[in-house]
């Protein structure tokens, strides 16, 4: 059952209150009668109202004074007020009424259908506001859940995963029994993949909350970073990758963040590129103020997906495996590059294949963009 919507009616003449209640009586609407401004304020302390119908001429406290008190209280500051008056139209009184917070004036004798129409409008606005408040509350709850989720990922899951990784590393260094070695390597690969997934979810959570992605710039060599990634990707077919460099590849970037950028781009090229075609990773340091990095392969991104390729939870239909299980790999690439003050773009066609180009300033800003 829907809650009653309440309308406050304030008039010092009891007959007028009875007439207002008779005119506005309908299912789902309740009229709260008050015979003075003081009685109206007492009702407002208890009830939430969608609209106040206030007579201007009342003893002790007139309608203007009541409106000013309502506007000054946080609980009632948003309640729309319609003044009802028997006085002739006077521009000075109208100005004072609107200055006190009125949204409209009705002059006696009141036209019933005009009163009903105006009340219906404000009741509908009140219902819309209630629904909006409910949605805002749900969004706040979702943000709080997101923060809790990020905290769980960052603390409660990373600890056990680190223990698994360390144990697998010890097993891999033990006696060279083929079955044990294979099992240890499998555990290591899975734990590394889970670590990347957790990191991607943390970055996504932070970005969706509007928080800056922290970076710690330090001197780095982009060619050396690329070589280290290719060495790590050796078991996945990195022998197909051709690393090229020209100009000065040195700059000041966050090595960990850029390593993840390179890992995602090279990993995507290895997964989605043609198996019989080389992958070209080029570092272009020929410009004084920036370093450009491109990763090219002979795979093709479908035209309908290309405009959305950096959106979260997007994967191509031709993917042999998901990049991180969530489709966040390229989203993370974009966020990390933007945190460095750079840009990343993708292009793809059947004739030229697919290329990703990253443009980075030589010196990244000291904090996330």
N, C-alpha and C positions, 0 to 999 in steps of 0.2 A: 504494500500500500504506500502511495506517494505521500510525503509529509505535506501538511497544510501550508499554504502560502498565506502570510498574514499582511494585512493592510491596516495601518493606524489611521483612525479618524478622530480629529480633535475639534470639538465645538462646545461652547458653553450652553447651547440650547439643546435639551434632550430630544426634542422633536426632530431637529436636524440630523442627529445621530441615528435615530430610528429610520428616517427617510434614506440616509446613505446606506445603512445596512440592508434595507429592503431593496434598494436599487442594485446593489453589488452582490447580493446573495447568490451563490452558485457552488456546486461541488468543488472541493479542493481549495476554496478561498475562505479565509476567516477574517472578520472585521473586528479590530480591537478598538472599542470606543473609549474616549477620554474627554472629560468635561472641563479640563483645564490644562495649562502647560505643565504644571507640576505633576498631575496624574499621567500625562503623556510621557514625561521623563521617567517616571517609575515603571511604566510598562516597557519602555525601551531598555531598561536595565535587565529585564527578564526575557523579552522576546526579540527575535530577529525579524524585521519587517521588510517587505519588498517596496513599500511606498507609504508616504505619509500625506494624508489630506488634512490640511490645517486651515482653520478659520482665522482670518486676520484679526478681527475685532473681538478680543476677549478681555475680561477684567484681570487685574493683577499681572498677568504675563501675556502680551499679545503674540500673534503668530510670528512676527518678525523676530522677537526676542527668543522664542522657542527655536526657530530655525537657526539663529546664531549659536545657541547652546548645542544644538545637534551637530552643527558643522565643526564645533570645537572639540567634540569627543571622538576619538578614533573608532569606537564601536558603531557610531551612527553617522560618521562623516560622509559615507557613500549613499545614504538613504535618499532617494529622490523625494522632493517636496513639491506638492501642488497646493498653492494658496487658494482658498475659497473666500470670496468677499462680496458683501452687498453694497459696498461703496461704489460711486461712479468711477469711471476710468480716469485715472490721474497719472500722468507720466512720472511725477515724483514718487508716488507710491509704488508704481511698477519698478522703477529703478531701485528703490530701497529693497523691494522684495527679491529681485534678482541678485542684488548685492548680498542679501542675507542667505542666498543659496537656493532660491526657488528654481524649478525647471519649467513651471507654467503657472498661469492664473486662470481661474474659473470664476465667472461673475454670476451671482444669483439674480433671477432664478436659473438653476442649472438645467441644461438640456440633458435628459437621461442618456441618450445614445452617445453624446459627446463625452460624458463622464465615463461610461462603460468602455468606449474606445480607448481613451487615454489610460485608464487603469489596465486594460488588456495589454497595451504596449509595454508598460513598465513591469507588469507581471512577467511577460515574456522575456524582457531584458534581464530580470532577476533570475529566471530559470537558466538563461544562457550563461550568466555569470557564475551560477552555482556549478554548472557543468564544467565551465572553464577552471574554476577553483579545484574541482575534483581531478581534472587532468593535470593541473600543476602539481597537486599533491602526489599523484601517481608518478609523475616525472621525477619529483624529488626523491621518492622512494627508490625509483630505478637508479638514480645517480648514486644514492647511498649504497645500494646493492652492488653497483659497479665498483665503487671504491673498496667495498669489503672483498669483492671478488679479486680485485687487483692485489689487495694486501695478502690474501690467501695464496695467490700465485707467487708473489714475490718472496714470501717467507716460508709458509708451511710446505710448499711443494719443492722449492729449490733445495732445501736441506736434505730430504731423502734422496733426491735425484743426484745430488753431489756425492752422497755416500755410495750409490749404485755405480756411478762413473768411476770413483776411486777404486772400488772393489774390482770392477771389470779390468781396469788398467793393471792392477796387481796380478790378476789371473793371466792376462795376456803376456806378462813378463815372466811367468813361471815356466815349468817344463814344456818343451815344444811338442805337446801332443796335439795332432791336427784337430781332433774333435773339440778339445778344450779351447784351442786357439780360435776356431771358427765361432764357437759360442761366445767367447769373450769379445771378439770383434763385432758380433751381431749386437750384443748388449751395449757396447760403446757407441755404435752407430745410432741405435734407438735412443739412447740417453742424450746424445748430441742433438738429435732431431727434436726430442722433447724440450731440451733447453732452448732451442730456437723458437719453438712454438710458444713457450712461456714468455720469452722476451718479446715476441711479436704481440702477444695478447696484452702484455704490460704497456707497450708503446701505444697500441690501439686504444686501450683504456685511458691512458694519460691524454692522448690527443683528443678523444671524444669529450673529455672533461674540460678541454680548453687549456690544459697545462702545457707549458713549454717543454720540449724535449731537451734535457741537459746534454751539452757536449763539452768536451775538454780538449781544445785544440793544442796540438804540439807538433814539432817538426816531423814531417813524414815524407816518404818517397813513394809516389803512386805506383811506379813500376815495381818496386819491391813488394808493396802490398798485393799487387796482382799476382806476382810470382808465388807468394806464400799461399794465396787462395788456390792457385792451380796445383800446388804441391799437395794441399789438403784434399783436393777433388780428384786426385790421381786414380783412386779406385772406381770412380764414376765415369772414366773415359776422358780425362783431361788431356790425354795425348792428342786429341783432335783440335785442341786450342792453340792458335798461333798468337803469341804476344808480340806486339810491335810498339815501339816507342820513338818519339822524336821530340827534340827540344828538352827543356828542363822539367822533369817530372816532380820537382820538390815543391812543398807547400806546408801550410800549417793547418792540420785537420785533426779531428778526433779519430784516432786509429781504429778503435773498436767499432765505432759507428760505420766508418768507411769500409772496414773489413766485412761487416754485415751487408752493406750495399753491394760490394763486389761479389760476395758469396751468393746472394740472391740472383744477381744478373747472370753470372756465369752458370750457376745451377740451373736457372731457367733455360738458358741456351743449350746446355747439355741434355736437358730432358725433352725439350720441344723442338730442337733443331734436327735437320735431316742427319741420319746416322752416317751417311757416306759423304758428308760435306764438312769442310773445316769450319771452325768458329774463330772469328778474329776479334781479339781484344786489343784495342789501340789506345795508347796514352799519348795525348798531344799537348806538349808543354811549350809550344812555339810562341804562345802569346805571353805578354809580360804580366797581365793582371789576372789571368785565369788558366786553369788546366782543364782540358776536355778528355773525357773517357767515353769510348764507344765499345759496345759489344754487339757483334753482328753474327747472324746465323742464317741458314737457308729455310728455316721454318716460316710459316705464315700464320698470322693472327687473323681470325675471321673479321671481316669489315664491321659487323654489328657489335663486336666486342671491343675493338680497338679504341673507340672514344671513351670507354669506361675501364680501361685496363688498369688504372691506378686506384680504382675504387675498392674498398674493403670487401672481402668475401666474393671476389670475382675469380673464376678460373676459366680457362679456355676449354672448349669441348674436345679439343685434340690432345689434351694433357694426358700423358701416360701415367703420371703420378702427381698428386697435389704437392705444391711447393712446400707448404708447411702444415697441411691438414686443414687450414682455414681459408686459404685464398688471401692471406695478408702480406705475402712476400713483397709484391710491388708497391703496395700501400706503404709498407715500412720503408722501402727504398725512397719513395717520394718524400716522406716525412723527414728522414735523416738528411737527405740532400737539401731540403728547404731549411732545416735547422742550421746548415752550414752556409746559408745565404745563396744557394745554387738552384739550378733547375734540372729537371729530367724530362725527356720526351721520347716517345716511341713512334716508329714508322714501320709499315709492313706492306709488302705487295708480292704477288707471285713471282715477278721478275727479279726484284732486288732482295727478297727475303725480309727478315725482321732485324731492326737495329734499335738499340737504346742508347741515347746520348746523354751523358751527365756533364754539366758545366759547373765548375766550382771556382769561387774566388781563391786566389793564392793563400789568403789568410781568412779563415772562418771567424765569425764573431765569437766572442767569449762565452755567450750563453745562447740557448735555443731560440730560434726565430719565432 
